[in-house]
Amino acid sequence: MRPNEHAEIELKLLAPQGSLEKLRELPVILQHARNRGAFHRLETVYYDTPERLLFRHGMSLRVRRSGKHFIQTLKLLPNSAQPLMRRQWEAPVDGISPDLEQLPADEVGDPITTLTNDALVPVFTTKVRRHARQLDLPDASVEIAFDEGTIEAGARQEVLSEIELELKSGNASVLFDLGTQLLDAAPLQLGTRSKAERGYALAFEVVQLASKAELFSITAEHVVDDVIAGLVGSCWHHLLKNHAVAEKGLDPEGVHQMRVALRRLRTICALFRRDIPSPAFQAVNGEAGWLMQQLGPAREWDVFADTTVSRLVAAAPNVDLGGLREAVERQRKASYGALQIVLADARCSRFLLSLGQLVERRGWRNEIDSEALAVLSQPMPTLADKILARLHRKALKHGAHFRRLNVAAQHNLRIDLKKLRYAAEFFLPLYAAHAPAKRYARRLARLQAGLGRARDIATTRILLDAIRQDEQPALHLAIGAVAGWQARDQMVVAKTLRKRWRRFKVTPTFWGR
């Protein structure tokens, strides 16, 4: 028997331990439940090679026992275009051990094509008590599963308490509607990691690393509506992939990448709202701005610790920076503690759900006039020319008399250039045949990086004031060393910036040709 491939579309919500009993009786569930559902005890064993070959290829292989039946499932990671969708292949097997012969190896590809059953070993197990109910909603049929149990890897164990919403048929946007209603009724959190990802982290102490954005590749055939969906969708996926990383706080790049995703998202709102004045863009921009602000302190202390202090250690090895490092680390730890509360808060989960719903329903089409609707159906290149020209003019205007710009004016120019850079990156595939395009993007990126360095120097002064209250003489000496070194660095950066600005403002543009 060959397994059937199908795409699983699923939304996961994490629930406080011991709360599922009440949640099962929420009115939104009772109102739409087909029946009282069924309880099952599920034992699932996940398999891989000792070298974690499947994990490294973005796959998970499991065998699940429910009563006397065993089902083998191979799942792939979701792609950036559809973060809730996973391709998977299922087949019944004889026992708890996997049978790779039941998988269409040629269709799945490496490493399944070369693996044998003997190469696989159990990696971790989940033991779950599941209550599943079928919900018949106006636009979709959804299975809601309340899972409570454990993930076990050797002597290690982690509690599992979550709600899974799986689309069986109909409109996927219903998942977001239902998820939001559940968030309104209980202190839930959007789950951004699968059971498999949590299991590997438990079994091997795998530290989930931050992920960079996967760009949506725009073509001349795309209309504006499709481009907005692709760009917002890529930002949403970027946020989902880095949410757990930022929350754990083990990889500073997680916070950085979340901020990048939010900046890109706000840029998208700014790029399109002049021609498509949808209230949806304003709402998204506001919540994205709030979350960026919450992420700010952790990012600032990360940069100070990992860049500023580290560079000073290399430049002045004889200066005692031990006290400074300890003080910075205390501040950084406190900023991450505050951030974890924010990322676990319902407001953050509601924002992430609203983004998915916005993409699925293309909510920017609402409450706009016929002229804006007509823009959405236009090919992208015409509007791209218009957007890039507008942002370029704005940057040149704000950068006039560059040498005399104060810190605040430089920061505002940096924001303008970030928007221009993101827009150039978004639309660059439309101009791939234009030779000046890459040179323009390269010079723009260098200028923005220089302004970012100047901004970090200004931020350092604020951060130093936060730790200056400590009366340790060695700490004050270290703070003085940082301040002096930064003053010297500021002169070098200022000179470099003037040069980069001169080069950028005479760089030929690549649009409108």
N, C-alpha and C positions, 0 to 999 in steps of 0.2 A: 504494500500500500504506500503510495506516494503522499507526502504531506501536502496540504493545501497552503499556498502562500496567501496571506492577507495582511492588510495594514491595520494595525491597532491604533485607534485614536483615543487617547486617555489623558485625563487631568487628575492630578494627585493633590490631596490636601492633608496636611499633617495635623493630628488632633492630640490634645493633652491626654496623657495616660489616664485611663479610667473614665473618659468622657463619652465614649462611643455609645454606651447604653442610652443616654439621654438623646444623643444626636439622631439615633434611629427613629425617634418618635417626633421629629420636627414636623410641623404642619406641611411644609413644602414637599416632604417625602410622603407623608400619609395621603395627601391630596391626590398624588399622581401614581402611587404604587399600584401595580396590577394585582398583587396579592401580598401575603405576609413574607414571602421570600423563603429562602432555605439557608440553614446553617451547615457549614462544612468544616472539617478539620483537614488542612492542607499541609503536607510535608513536602518540601521542595529542596532538591539537591542541585547545586550548581557545579558544573564541571569545567575544567580547563587543563592545559598542559602545565607541568611544573614551571615552565618558562612564561606562563600566562600569554600564550600565543593568541588565543581568542580575544582576550581583553585588549591586547595591543592592536588588534584589527577592528576594534569597536564592536565586538560581538559578545553575546552571553548565551550559554547553553545550559538548559536546566531540564530536569525530569521531575514532574510533580505527581504525587500520589494523592488521590482523593477516593477514599474507600478502597475498592479492589482495582481501581483503574489507574493506569500510568500514562501520562501525556508528556512527550518530549517537545520542547520549544526552543528554537534558535531565534534570537532577536538581534537586530542591528540598531545602531544609534540613529536618532532622528537627524534629518538634515536641516539646514538653516531656514529653508523655505517653509517647513512644516514641523515646528518643534514638538508638537504633541503626537506626531505620527511615527510609528516604528514599523518597519517591515518585519514580518516574522513567519516562520514555517513551523507547523505543528503536525504531530503524528502520534498515534498510540504506539506504545512499546510494551514489551513483555514484563519488564520489571523496573526497578529504580535505577538501573544502569542505562547509559545512553546507547543508542544504536545509530551511528553515523550513516549507515546504509539507507536509512529512511529520509535522508536529506538529499535534495537535488544539487549535488556538488558543483556541477557545471554552472548552474544558475547562481548559486551563492558565491562561488569563487574561492580564492585563497583565504585562509589556509585549509578550508574544509576539503578541498580537492586532494590534499596530500596527507591528511590526518587519518589515523586508525583509532579504533576504540581503545586499544591498549595504551595509547599515548595520553589518555585522559585520566585525571584523578579528581576526586571530590575536593572542592575548594571551601565551600561554606553551605549552610543549610538554613532555610527559613521554616519556622513552625508557626502556623497561623490558624486562628479560628475566624472564619469568614462568614459574614451574613450578607448575602447578595439579594437584591431586589430589583425587579424590572420597573422602570418608571416610564409611563406613557405621557409624554409632554406634547404640547400643540404642534411643534415642528420637528420632533425627534423622539426616538426611543433610546433610553439610556439605562445601562446597568450600573447601579450604585453598590459598591462593595465596602463593607466596614471590616477592616482587617486589624486584628490585635494579636500580638504574639512576640516572637523573638527572631533575631538573626544570630546565628551561632557559627563561630569559626574556632574549632578547638576549644580552649578554655575561655575564649572571649565571647561576650554576649552583648547584644544591644536590643533594647525594647523597640517594638514596632507597633505604632498606633496611627492608622491613616485611613483615609477615605479615597477610593478610586472611582472616578466617573468615566465609564467607557461608552463611547458612542456606538450604538448598534445599528442605527439607521437615522437618516435625516440630516439636519443642519448642525454642523459642529459648533456654531455660535451658542447653541443651547447649553453646552458645557460651561461656558463662561457665565451665562445667566444664572444657572443653577449654583455654580461655585460661589458667585457673589452673594446669592441668597443665603447660602450656608455660612459664609463669612460674617454676614450681618447677624446671624443667629448664635454664633459660637466663636470662641477665640482660636480660630484655625490659622494655619499658615500654608501658603502655596508650597507644595513639594517640588523641588527642582532636581532631585536625584532619584533614580530608580532603586528598587530593592537590590538589583545586581550591583549598581555603583556603590551603594552603602555596604554591601557584603564584601566587595573587594577591598574597600577602605578598612573594614574591620579585620579581614583575614591577613592582609599584607601591609597594613599601616600605609596604604597608598594615599599620598597627599594629592588631592585633586588640584591640578594646576590651572591657572587662569588661561582663558582663551581669548584670542584676538578676534576682531570682527571678520566675518565672511561677507565680502562685498556682493551685493546683488548686481549682476552683470546686465546693464541696460543696453538695448539695441535700438536702432533707428525705427524699428517696427513697433516698439512699445508705445502705448498711449500713456498719458499722464497718470490716469487712474491706476494702471498696473504698476507704474514706477513707484507711486506713493505706497502702494501695498507691499511691494518688494522691499523698499527701503525701511519702512516702519517695521516690517516683519523681521528683517535682519537685525535691527536694533533690539527688538523684543527677544530674539534668540540669544543675542549677545549678552543681554541682561540675565536671562535665565541661566546661561552656562556659568556665569561668574558670581551669581548670588550666593551659593553655598561656599564658594572659595572666600569671598569677602567676609561672610559670617564667621567662618572658622578662624580667619585671621592668620593663617600659616603662610600664605603667599601674598605679600603686599601688592602684587600685580592684580589681584582680584578686585580690590577697591579701585585701583587705577582704571582697569578695563570697564568696570561699571560706570565710572565717571565719563569715560570715552563714549560708551554707548548712550549715556544720557545727553552728552553734548551733541552727539550726532543726531539724536532724536529731536532735540530742541532746534537744531539747525534745519532739519527737514520741515518742522512746523514753520520756521521763519521763511524758508525758501518759497513755500507754496501758499501761505495764508494771504499774501497780497492779491494773488489772482483767484484764490479759492478761499474766501473768508469764512471758513467753517468754524463754528464754536468748538468743534472737537479738537482742533489744533490748539486753541487757547487753553482748553482743559488739560490736555496732555502736557503742554509746555509748563503749566503751573505746577503740576505734580512732579514732573521731571526736575524742575528747578528746586522744589522742596527736597527731593531725595539727593540731588547733587550737593545741596547745602549740608545735609546730614553726613554725607560721605567726606566732606571737606576736611575736618580736623584730622581724621585718620590718615588721609592722603598727605596732608602737610607734614605731620610728624614722621611718616614713612620717608618722605623726600629728605627731610632734615637728617634723619638717622642714617639712611642708606646712601645718600649722596653728599650732603654738606659735610657731615662729621667724617665720613669715610675719606673724602678728598682732603680734609684738613689733616687727618692722621698721616696720609701719604706725604703731604707738603711740609708738615712740622712734626716729625716723629719724636722730638724731644719735649714737646708740650704734654703735660699730664692731662689727658682727656677722660680719665676714668669716671670722675664725678659727673662730668657733663653727659657722658653716655648713660649713666644710671638715671640721671634726671630726665633725659629725653625718653628713655625706655619707660619710665613711670608714666609720663604724659601719653606716650603712644599706647600703652596698655589701657589707660583710662579712656582714651578716645575710642578704642576698639570695643571696650565694654559698653560704652554708650551706643555705639553703632550696632552691636548685636541686638540690643533691645529694639532699635528702629527696624532692622531687617526682619525681625520676628513679629513685628507689629502688623495688625490687620490692615492698616493703611497702606503699607508697602505691598502686601499680597493683593489688595484690592486694585492698586495701581497696575501691577503686573497682569492681573486678570483683565483689566480694562483695555490694556494694550492688545492682548490677544483678541478680545472681542472687537476692538476697533478694526483690526486687520480683517477678521473673518467677515464682518458685516460691512466693511468699507464705510465706516461711520462718518468720514469727512464729506460724504455725499449729502448728508442731512442738513437742512436749514440753510441752503444756499440757493441763489437765484439761477435762472436759466442760462445766464451768461457764464457763470462759474461752472455749471454742469457741462457747458459746451467746451470749456477749457479741458476738463477731465477726459474728454474723448479725442483731444488733439494728439498728434504724434509728439513725442518728447523733445526732439531736437530744437524746434522753434522756441519753446518755453525755456529750454536749457540755455540757449544763446542769451535770452532776455535776462535770466537770473544771474548768470555769470557776469554779464556786462554791468548790471546794477551793483553787485557786490564789489566788483573791481573799482568802479567809480567811487563808491563809498569809502573803500580802504585808502585810495589815493587822496581823497579829500581829508580824511582824519589823520593821514600821515604827513600832510603838508607841514613844512617847518619842523621836520622830524627832530632836528638837533635840540629844539627848544621844548619838546614835549616833556611834561612832568610825569611822575610815576603813574598817576591816575589816568592820564591821557594815553600813555603807553599801554596800560592794561586794556583800555577800551579799544585801542587799535589792534591789540592782540586778539581780542574777541572777534573783531571784524575779520581779521585774517584767518582765524579758525573756521569761521563760517565759509569764507571763500575757499579755504583749503578742502573742507569736507565736500563742498559743492563741486569743486574741481575733481575730487576723487570719485564722487558719485557719477558724474557725467563723462569722465575721461574715456570710457569705452566708445562713446559716440564720436570721439575725435581721434581715435587711435591712428588714423592715417595722416594726421597733421603733425609734422615734425616738431613745431614749437611746444606742443602740449606737455610733453614730459619735462622739458627744460623749465617751463613756467611752473609746473607743480614742484619740481625740485628746489627752485629758488624760493618759492613761497614757503615750503616746508622748512628750509634753513632759516629764513627770516622769523618764522613763527617760533622755532626752537630757541633762537636767540632772545626773543622777547619773553619766552617762558623762563629762561635762565635769569633774566633781569627780574621777573616777577618772583622767582624763588628767593632771590637776594632780599627783596623787599619783605617777603613773608618771614624770612629768617629773623629779622629785627623784632617782629611781633612775637615770634615763638621764644626768642631769647628773653624778652620781657616777662614771659610766663614763668620762666624758671629762675629768673634773677633774684627772686625773693629769698631763695635759700642763702644762708649766711656763710657757707663754706668758702674759705679763701681760695682753695684750689679751683672750685667751680667758677668763681668770679674771674680768676686768671684765665681759665679756659674760654669763658664767655668773651673776655677781652680779645683773646687770640682769634676767635671766630669773627668778631666784629671787625678787627683789623684786616684779617685775610679777605673778608667779604668786601671791604672798602676797596682794596687793591683789585679784587676780581671784578668789581663793578666798573672800574675804569676800563679794564680790558674788554668787558662785555659791551660797554657803550661804544667803544671804537669799532668793534666788530659789527655791531648793529647798524651803525651809520653806513658802513661799507655794504652790508647786505641790503639795506633799504635802497641805496643808490642803484644797485644792480637790479633789484626787483622792479622798481618803478619804470625802468627802461626796457624791461623784458617784453617782447611782443606777445600779445594775447593769441589764443588759438581758436576762438569761437567766432561765429558770424562770417565764415569764409565761404 
